[in-house]
């Protein structure tokens, strides 16, 4: 089992920044990828970004490229998501997810094995 806990989030105005963190505990040595997904009311859960456990590879959905940065701290089994230049369309519940599968499954929510409870991000104009 792997426990996943998000922190950060909150409310900011257009153009503001937020930093989300995700800590994994338990069988953390089995983790391959960690990702962030988001879900706005009335929409499906959407892939945002993922990083492999070595930190050598990261992937972003086009809408957040050049604004969001994912990083990992293996010593603390933690992943961070720095979100800059936030827009109202970034408003959603953000979920951290942990995968025990290979890199090629990183964009598929159903391929992730463990999920956090989510943290709200609200961007006002």
Secondary structure, DSSP 8 states (H G I E B T S, - for coil): -EEEEEE--EEEETT--EEEEEEEEESGGG--EEEEEEE-TTS--EEEEEEETTSS-EEE-GGGTTTEEEEEEGGGTEEEEEE-S--GGG-EEEEEEEE-S-GGGTT-GGG--EE---EEEEEE-
